[in-house]
Amino acid sequence: MKILDLIHRRDGSSAVEFAIVGPMFIGIMMAIFQGGILLWTQLGMEHAVESAARCSAVHSSNCGTLSQIQSYAATQAYGLNLPTSIFSFRQTTCGNVVSASYSYSVFSQVFGKASIPLNAQACFPAS
């Protein structure tokens, strides 16, 4: 076999192209997936604090104490398994305020303790 024949051969070119492009494609797909989960968590937290603020103002028998409000908020978080301790409650001039603060871990297996802080707050006028 001549050296010029080896230069012009195309066997395995697809494998080389995949080796170059594949890791970037997989990385972008993982980033899109993590971004979707992050947005889902933020949406769930916002729904939870809005529901808990309304419950504390309207249904004081079900949501009268801090622990009841925290438990209710945790159940309203769209299927997320958020701890009740991230939710807080206070009464202000605008009404009953429920807020949440959560640290979302991003690629924890790859980057160790990389996290993004997520916050949500809702106020519902007290009756």
Backbone as CSV, one residue per row, in Angstrom:
resi,resn,N_x,N_y,N_z,CA_x,CA_y,CA_z,C_x,C_y,C_z
1,MET,0.839,-1.168,0.000,0.000,0.000,0.000,0.890,1.240,0.000
2,LYS,0.556,2.162,-0.811,1.337,3.377,-0.935,0.896,4.402,0.108
3,ILE,1.766,5.321,0.411,1.482,6.360,1.410,0.377,7.283,0.915
4,LEU,0.339,7.582,-0.354,-0.717,8.444,-0.885,-2.085,7.804,-0.738
5,ASP,-2.166,6.466,-0.822,-3.443,5.783,-0.636,-3.938,5.946,0.805
6,LEU,-3.042,5.945,1.772,-3.430,6.117,3.165,-3.962,7.521,3.435
7,ILE,-3.403,8.517,2.776,-3.837,9.896,2.982,-5.259,10.102,2.466
8,HIS,-5.618,9.473,1.390,-6.920,9.680,0.759,-8.007,8.757,1.279
9,ARG,-7.704,7.850,2.170,-8.720,6.939,2.694,-9.648,7.689,3.640
10,ARG,-10.919,7.319,3.636,-11.935,7.986,4.450,-12.496,7.050,5.528
11,ASP,-11.960,5.886,5.718,-12.452,4.956,6.731,-12.279,5.569,8.120
12,GLY,-13.347,5.571,8.909,-13.271,6.073,10.274,-13.419,7.571,10.411
13,SER,-13.728,8.277,9.339,-13.859,9.738,9.443,-15.079,10.123,10.290
14,SER,-16.119,9.303,10.256,-17.290,9.583,11.084,-16.960,9.464,12.564
15,ALA,-16.134,8.497,12.911,-15.739,8.325,14.314,-14.906,9.511,14.794
16,VAL,-14.050,10.017,13.948,-13.232,11.173,14.318,-14.106,12.414,14.460
17,GLU,-15.052,12.601,13.556,-15.959,13.739,13.647,-16.795,13.670,14.925
18,PHE,-17.282,12.470,15.268,-18.050,12.329,16.494,-17.183,12.581,17.722
19,ALA,-15.943,12.164,17.694,-15.040,12.395,18.819,-14.799,13.887,19.029
20,ILE,-14.874,14.664,17.970,-14.683,16.114,18.084,-15.976,16.800,18.524
21,VAL,-17.093,16.449,17.904,-18.358,17.134,18.137,-19.164,16.529,19.293
22,GLY,-19.039,15.246,19.542,-19.837,14.543,20.537,-19.786,15.132,21.941
23,PRO,-18.616,15.379,22.510,-18.574,15.940,23.868,-19.244,17.305,23.985
24,MET,-19.103,18.149,22.967,-19.776,19.451,22.995,-21.290,19.276,22.952
25,PHE,-21.765,18.373,22.097,-23.197,18.125,21.981,-23.760,17.589,23.294
26,ILE,-23.091,16.632,23.890,-23.551,16.060,25.162,-23.532,17.118,26.264
27,GLY,-22.499,17.956,26.296,-22.424,19.030,27.289,-23.554,20.031,27.143
28,ILE,-23.874,20.407,25.911,-24.971,21.345,25.673,-26.300,20.721,26.069
29,MET,-26.497,19.447,25.764,-27.747,18.776,26.139,-27.878,18.684,27.659
30,MET,-26.793,18.415,28.363,-26.842,18.366,29.830,-27.147,19.745,30.411
31,ALA,-26.589,20.791,29.822,-26.854,22.153,30.297,-28.316,22.525,30.075
32,ILE,-28.884,22.151,28.946,-30.298,22.420,28.681,-31.170,21.672,29.687
33,PHE,-30.829,20.429,29.974,-31.585,19.635,30.936,-31.512,20.260,32.332
34,GLN,-30.326,20.649,32.779,-30.164,21.270,34.090,-30.900,22.612,34.156
35,GLY,-30.879,23.371,33.071,-31.611,24.640,33.030,-33.107,24.429,33.154
36,GLY,-33.628,23.385,32.520,-35.048,23.074,32.634,-35.431,22.676,34.052
37,ILE,-34.603,21.880,34.696,-34.874,21.478,36.082,-34.789,22.696,37.003
38,LEU,-33.837,23.588,36.753,-33.709,24.807,37.553,-34.961,25.674,37.421
39,LEU,-35.449,25.870,36.207,-36.664,26.658,35.998,-37.883,25.989,36.625
40,TRP,-37.956,24.656,36.566,-39.057,23.929,37.191,-39.037,24.134,38.698
41,THR,-37.848,24.107,39.299,-37.721,24.320,40.743,-38.156,25.735,41.116
42,GLN,-37.738,26.731,40.332,-38.133,28.116,40.605,-39.648,28.281,40.484
43,LEU,-40.238,27.700,39.465,-41.688,27.775,39.279,-42.423,27.103,40.433
44,GLY,-41.930,25.954,40.869,-42.551,25.258,41.989,-42.471,26.058,43.275
45,MET,-41.341,26.715,43.511,-41.203,27.560,44.702,-42.149,28.745,44.651
46,GLU,-42.268,29.380,43.490,-43.164,30.523,43.362,-44.621,30.112,43.594
47,HIS,-45.018,28.979,43.051,-46.377,28.496,43.268,-46.605,28.172,44.740
48,ALA,-45.613,27.591,45.383,-45.742,27.214,46.790,-45.913,28.439,47.688
49,VAL,-45.111,29.481,47.471,-45.229,30.661,48.342,-46.524,31.419,48.071
50,GLU,-46.972,31.469,46.814,-48.239,32.129,46.516,-49.406,31.388,47.165
51,SER,-49.403,30.072,47.068,-50.480,29.279,47.673,-50.455,29.384,49.194
52,ALA,-49.271,29.350,49.784,-49.165,29.419,51.241,-49.550,30.802,51.756
53,ALA,-49.196,31.864,51.035,-49.589,33.211,51.457,-51.102,33.357,51.407
54,ARG,-51.710,32.832,50.375,-53.175,32.885,50.276,-53.822,32.058,51.372
55,CYS,-53.286,30.874,51.622,-53.843,30.006,52.663,-53.736,30.664,54.038
56,SER,-52.621,31.343,54.305,-52.447,31.982,55.613,-53.425,33.131,55.817
57,ALA,-53.845,33.768,54.730,-54.777,34.888,54.840,-56.233,34.440,54.817
58,VAL,-56.545,33.418,54.053,-57.931,33.007,53.856,-58.340,31.865,54.787
59,HIS,-57.493,30.874,54.938,-57.808,29.682,55.737,-56.931,29.644,56.982
60,SER,-57.176,30.520,57.921,-56.335,30.576,59.114,-56.467,29.330,59.983
61,SER,-57.526,28.557,59.823,-57.645,27.315,60.601,-56.683,26.248,60.089
62,ASN,-56.430,26.218,58.778,-55.500,25.247,58.191,-54.070,25.759,58.179
63,CYS,-53.890,27.063,58.067,-52.560,27.660,57.942,-52.384,28.765,58.979
64,GLY,-52.605,28.454,60.232,-52.532,29.470,61.273,-51.167,29.613,61.904
65,THR,-50.402,28.529,61.967,-49.086,28.581,62.602,-47.990,28.484,61.550
66,LEU,-46.775,28.791,61.970,-45.638,28.734,61.044,-45.435,27.327,60.513
67,SER,-45.515,26.324,61.358,-45.305,24.945,60.902,-46.392,24.506,59.931
68,GLN,-47.632,24.951,60.136,-48.696,24.616,59.190,-48.466,25.289,57.846
69,ILE,-48.024,26.531,57.872,-47.749,27.256,56.630,-46.592,26.601,55.886
70,GLN,-45.538,26.241,56.604,-44.389,25.590,55.971,-44.780,24.239,55.374
71,SER,-45.564,23.466,56.097,-46.003,22.159,55.588,-46.872,22.323,54.348
72,TYR,-47.788,23.292,54.404,-48.659,23.529,53.249,-47.841,23.977,52.038
73,ALA,-46.899,24.870,52.255,-46.068,25.350,51.144,-45.270,24.210,50.529
74,ALA,-44.727,23.329,51.355,-43.938,22.215,50.833,-44.785,21.266,49.996
75,THR,-46.063,21.120,50.340,-46.932,20.234,49.554,-47.381,20.881,48.246
76,GLN,-47.286,22.196,48.142,-47.744,22.903,46.943,-46.625,23.155,45.932
77,ALA,-45.474,22.557,46.100,-44.306,22.861,45.276,-44.201,21.998,44.024
78,TYR,-45.317,21.690,43.382,-45.346,20.967,42.097,-44.535,19.678,42.082
79,GLY,-44.671,18.863,43.106,-43.996,17.572,43.110,-42.536,17.617,43.506
80,LEU,-42.028,18.763,43.851,-40.644,18.861,44.295,-40.548,18.400,45.743
81,ASN,-39.425,17.908,46.114,-39.209,17.446,47.475,-38.400,18.502,48.234
82,LEU,-39.001,19.667,48.435,-38.313,20.763,49.118,-38.494,20.631,50.620
83,PRO,-37.448,20.941,51.396,-37.609,20.892,52.853,-38.488,22.036,53.342
84,THR,-39.223,21.800,54.413,-40.119,22.826,54.947,-39.351,23.999,55.543
85,SER,-38.100,23.778,55.903,-37.318,24.834,56.560,-36.946,25.989,55.631
86,ILE,-37.100,25.832,54.327,-36.753,26.929,53.412,-37.830,28.006,53.371
87,PHE,-39.020,27.708,53.891,-40.129,28.654,53.850,-40.187,29.465,55.142
88,SER,-40.463,30.750,55.008,-40.622,31.612,56.181,-41.897,32.437,56.019
89,PHE,-42.388,32.952,57.134,-43.653,33.688,57.147,-43.503,34.920,58.033
90,ARG,-44.123,36.016,57.590,-44.189,37.230,58.413,-45.396,38.038,57.973
91,GLN,-45.864,38.878,58.875,-46.972,39.770,58.559,-46.417,41.178,58.398
92,THR,-46.798,41.813,57.292,-46.335,43.173,57.003,-47.545,44.039,56.668
93,THR,-47.263,45.258,56.226,-48.346,46.169,55.862,-49.096,45.707,54.619
94,CYS,-48.440,44.962,53.749,-49.135,44.476,52.546,-49.991,43.256,52.850
95,GLY,-49.734,42.586,53.961,-50.506,41.399,54.324,-49.590,40.293,54.814
96,ASN,-49.967,39.067,54.528,-49.180,37.902,54.937,-48.144,37.588,53.863
97,VAL,-46.880,37.570,54.258,-45.783,37.334,53.322,-45.172,35.972,53.602
98,VAL,-45.091,35.151,52.568,-44.393,33.873,52.646,-43.241,33.953,51.653
99,SER,-42.056,33.590,52.111,-40.887,33.616,51.232,-40.130,32.304,51.348
100,ALA,-39.339,32.035,50.340,-38.543,30.808,50.304,-37.176,31.124,49.750
101,SER,-36.177,30.459,50.281,-34.805,30.600,49.810,-34.193,29.208,49.740
102,TYR,-33.705,28.842,48.556,-33.212,27.481,48.324,-31.935,27.541,47.511
103,SER,-30.996,26.682,47.816,-29.743,26.605,47.078,-29.802,25.392,46.155
104,TYR,-29.891,25.640,44.842,-30.029,24.577,43.845,-28.641,24.112,43.408
105,SER,-28.361,22.831,43.569,-27.060,22.269,43.174,-27.031,22.031,41.672
106,VAL,-25.990,22.541,41.031,-25.841,22.402,39.584,-24.670,21.476,39.297
107,PHE,-24.900,20.409,38.543,-23.860,19.454,38.175,-23.004,19.080,39.386
108,SER,-23.627,18.683,40.461,-22.900,18.427,41.696,-21.881,17.300,41.543
109,GLN,-22.109,16.370,40.632,-21.148,15.295,40.425,-19.913,15.798,39.679
110,VAL,-20.080,16.834,38.873,-18.974,17.335,38.063,-18.224,18.461,38.763
111,PHE,-18.972,19.464,39.274,-18.354,20.652,39.837,-18.284,20.673,41.356
112,GLY,-18.675,19.613,42.004,-18.632,19.587,43.466,-19.791,20.332,44.074
113,LYS,-19.522,21.442,44.741,-20.561,22.172,45.472,-21.048,23.412,44.732
114,ALA,-21.098,23.381,43.428,-21.615,24.514,42.671,-23.119,24.611,42.867
115,SER,-23.608,25.801,43.213,-25.037,25.959,43.449,-25.485,27.352,43.027
116,ILE,-26.780,27.453,42.782,-27.406,28.717,42.400,-28.488,29.029,43.429
117,PRO,-28.456,30.221,44.034,-29.499,30.551,45.005,-30.804,30.917,44.304
118,LEU,-31.902,30.315,44.762,-33.231,30.610,44.240,-34.064,31.234,45.353
119,ASN,-34.806,32.277,45.020,-35.648,32.970,45.989,-37.030,33.195,45.401
120,ALA,-38.028,33.120,46.266,-39.402,33.405,45.859,-40.108,34.057,47.040
121,GLN,-41.017,34.986,46.728,-41.750,35.692,47.779,-43.120,36.060,47.252
122,ALA,-44.127,35.972,48.135,-45.490,36.342,47.770,-46.164,37.002,48.972
123,CYS,-46.994,37.980,48.684,-47.758,38.672,49.721,-49.237,38.602,49.350
124,PHE,-50.059,38.237,50.319,-51.502,38.190,50.107,-52.146,39.036,51.178
125,PRO,-53.038,39.957,50.800,-53.652,40.849,51.793,-54.425,40.072,52.841
126,ALA,-54.220,40.436,54.097,-54.945,39.791,55.194,-56.381,40.315,55.226
127,SER,-57.284,39.413,55.519,-58.686,39.834,55.536,-59.094,40.422,56.869
